[in-house]
Amino acid sequence: AKPDWVVFWMFGKNLILAVYIFTFLIGLPSNLLACYTFLMKVRQKPTPIDILLLNLTVSDMTLLFCLPFKMVEAASDMTWPLPYFLCPLTGFFFYSSIYISTLFLMAISVERYLGVAYPIKYKLNRRPIYATLASIVFWLMACSHCSIVYIVQYQGDNASETVSLNGNSSNCYEKFSPSQLHILLPVRLEMFFVLFCLPFVITLFCYVNFVRILTSLPKIQASRKQRAVGLAVATFLNFCICFAPYNISHIVGFIQNDSPEWRVHALLLSTLNAALDPAIFYFSSTTVQQAFTDCFASMCRKLQAILPQCYLLCPSCYETGGGSSEVTGGEKSSTSNLGERIPERCGKVP
């Protein structure tokens, strides 16, 4: 019989691989569909919210494209059998995408809040260029902080411990020398406050007030209020489940002066962000809702040709012919922003 620690280690390795595969299979098709939808909307008539959501989708896809390399690592007993240059490159994009997501989730919450709290003033001053500039700043902030991956790789006398330079398998960005930790731990602490705590506090404030204001307006449709609550809950769960454990490990590591052993599993939760973000896209845009509905209806119709019992999964898909692609004029005005029609309800613009 194998010792308990061996069984536990093998279970942990298999769990990591399973989560990577699950996230990749769920996140890739849904993010590709959302990316195509937002890209078409931005090309036709760009709005700030669509630009922000498109960037969030690109961030998720960046993480998803890194997962095959992480799968190889997990399947190789958490060692790095690939060429050396792929280790820091994968780590850079992998960690950058995590913090790019927190920044864009924050920006989306601010856009939602301003749309309902100051509807007339916001509509008059809303410009796509502002969202574009904010997106550039967010990418630069996250990527500049995560460039520590490259700095640490070549820092210290035992830098080769991170991944061997002679092509042999070794750990990738896992084991660090004291000189490496001396640089890495303070940067992680800064990232905890700047790239996690600050976005989380701002997002929480914006969505609490966003839902409070929107639900207090009597003329707002119940479906839009439900979308607002769904958007807030999905974002809150994203921060608490995906980002909080990993960022808490920064605090623990700084106090202990070493990376905690459970950090790899906390990082595992961060990858689930790419599978949960499509829920945010769904509640943010009726266009994405329609795209997901049409895609699901199409799959149901194709499955019915093979298994007639699939009719029970989505009977309305066949009654409506796979979901109507036509949107009424009122629905069109709310395709991208839950608060977009608030100015019309609150009064005319002078």
C-alpha positions, -999 to 999 in steps of 0.1 A, spaced: 0 0 0 12 35 -8 18 59 21 -9 84 29 12 114 18 18 98 -16 -20 92 -21 -27 128 -11 -1 141 -34 -14 121 -64 -49 132 -56 -38 168 -55 -20 165 -89 -50 148 -105 -73 175 -90 -52 203 -106 -52 186 -140 -90 180 -137 -97 217 -129 -75 228 -158 -93 206 -182 -128 216 -169 -120 253 -171 -106 249 -206 -135 229 -219 -161 252 -204 -144 285 -207 -130 283 -243 -162 279 -263 -182 304 -241 -155 330 -242 -150 326 -280 -187 331 -285 -187 362 -262 -156 376 -278 -171 373 -313 -203 389 -301 -186 419 -284 -162 423 -314 -191 426 -338 -208 451 -315 -176 472 -311 -171 472 -348 -206 484 -355 -212 509 -327 -186 509 -299 -199 517 -264 -178 519 -232 -193 488 -217 -188 467 -248 -151 478 -249 -146 468 -213 -164 434 -217 -143 427 -248 -111 433 -229 -123 411 -201 -130 384 -227 -95 387 -242 -80 385 -207 -99 352 -201 -88 338 -234 -52 347 -225 -55 325 -194 -72 298 -214 -44 296 -240 -19 292 -211 -38 262 -197 -25 236 -221 10 243 -209 -2 241 -173 -19 208 -181 14 194 -194 31 205 -162 4 189 -140 5 156 -160 43 156 -156 41 154 -118 42 192 -114 75 195 -132 83 215 -163 93 193 -192 88 220 -219 115 243 -232 128 268 -207 116 300 -223 80 288 -221 81 288 -183 84 325 -176 64 333 -208 35 311 -196 37 324 -161 37 361 -172 5 358 -193 -11 334 -168 -7 357 -137 -13 389 -157 -47 377 -169 -58 372 -133 -52 408 -123 -64 422 -156 -97 405 -148 -100 421 -114 -93 456 -129 -119 452 -157 -145 437 -133 -140 469 -113 -143 491 -144 -175 474 -154 -190 479 -119 -181 516 -121 -198 520 -155 -229 503 -142 -231 525 -111 -226 557 -130 -253 548 -155 -280 546 -128 -266 570 -102 -260 599 -126 -279 589 -157 -282 622 -176 -247 635 -168 -231 601 -176 -249 598 -209 -238 632 -219 -201 626 -211 -199 589 -220 -172 584 -247 -157 551 -260 -122 567 -260 -124 569 -222 -129 531 -220 -101 525 -245 -77 546 -225 -87 529 -192 -82 495 -209 -47 505 -219 -39 516 -184 -53 484 -169 -32 461 -192 -1 481 -184 -7 480 -147 -12 443 -145 16 434 -170 41 456 -153 34 441 -119 35 405 -133 68 412 -151 82 401 -117 80 366 -132 109 374 -155 128 393 -129 127 365 -103 136 339 -129 171 353 -133 176 368 -98 198 352 -72 225 325 -70 199 297 -71 178 311 -99 182 279 -119 162 261 -92 130 277 -106 135 258 -138 167 242 -150 187 257 -177 200 225 -191 167 213 -204 160 188 -176 125 188 -160 123 209 -128 98 231 -110 85 262 -129 81 293 -107 75 272 -76 107 270 -55 126 302 -47 159 311 -31 160 336 -2 172 363 -25 143 357 -49 118 358 -20 133 390 -8 121 406 -41 90 386 -47 72 387 -14 69 426 -11 57 427 -47 30 402 -40 19 422 -10 16 453 -32 -4 433 -57 -27 422 -29 -36 458 -20 -34 475 -54 -47 448 -78 -71 430 -55 -83 449 -24 -88 482 -41 -108 468 -71 -128 446 -48 -138 475 -25 -147 497 -54 -167 469 -71 -186 461 -39 -195 497 -34 -206 502 -70 -228 470 -72 -245 475 -38 -256 510 -48 -263 499 -84 -287 472 -73 -302 494 -46 -310 523 -70 -322 500 -98 -346 480 -76 -360 512 -61 -371 525 -95 -408 515 -100 -408 516 -138 -379 493 -144 -389 459 -156 -385 429 -133 -363 411 -158 -338 440 -157 -338 440 -119 -331 403 -119 -302 408 -144 -288 435 -121 -289 412 -91 -274 383 -111 -246 405 -124 -237 417 -89 -239 381 -74 -218 366 -102 -191 393 -98 -191 390 -60 -187 352 -62 -159 357 -88 -139 378 -64 -146 357 -33 -141 322 -49 -115 328 -76 -94 357 -65 -95 360 -27 -78 327 -17 -49 333 -41 -44 369 -29 -47 359 7 -17 337 1 3 368 -6 -4 381 30 4 347 45 36 344 25 48 378 35 42 371 72 58 336 70 86 349 47 79 320 24 53 308 -1 26 287 17 22 251 6 -15 256 -2 -8 284 -26 -9 261 -56 -44 251 -48 -55 287 -42 -41 296 -76 -61 267 -90 -93 285 -80 -82 316 -99 -83 296 -131 -120 290 -126 -124 327 -133 -123 320 -170 -153 296 -166 -173 320 -144 -169 352 -164 -193 341 -191 -220 344 -164 -211 380 -161 -213 384 -199 -247 368 -198 -261 392 -173 -244 422 -188 -256 420 -223 -289 409 -239 -270 404 -271 -248 378 -254 -279 363 -238 -294 359 -273 -261 345 -287 -259 319 -259 -296 310 -263 -293 306 -301 -262 284 -296 -279 262 -270 -310 259 -292 -289 249 -322 -272 222 -302 -305 210 -289 -319 207 -325 -288 188 -336 -290 165 -307 -327 159 -313 -318 144 -347 -298 118 -328 -317 116 -295 -354 126 -297 -355 127 -259 -334 159 -261 -367 177 -268 -373 176 -231 -342 197 -224 -354 228 -243 -389 224 -258 -392 261 -264 -362 259 -287 -382 240 -312 -414 260 -307 -396 292 -316 -373 278 -342 -342 280 -321 -348 314 -305 -357 345 -323 -329 366 -335 -351 396 -338 -351 420 -309 -377 446 -303 -368 483 -302 -370 484 -264 -347 454 -261 -322 468 -285 -318 499 -264 -307 477 -234 -284 453 -252 -253 466 -237 -261 485 -206 -286 478 -178 -288 515 -170 -288 528 -206 -325 537 -207 -325 553 -172 -322 589 -186 -354 584 -206 -372 573 -174 -357 600 -152 -364 629 -175 -354 644 -208 -319 658 -214 -321 696 -215 
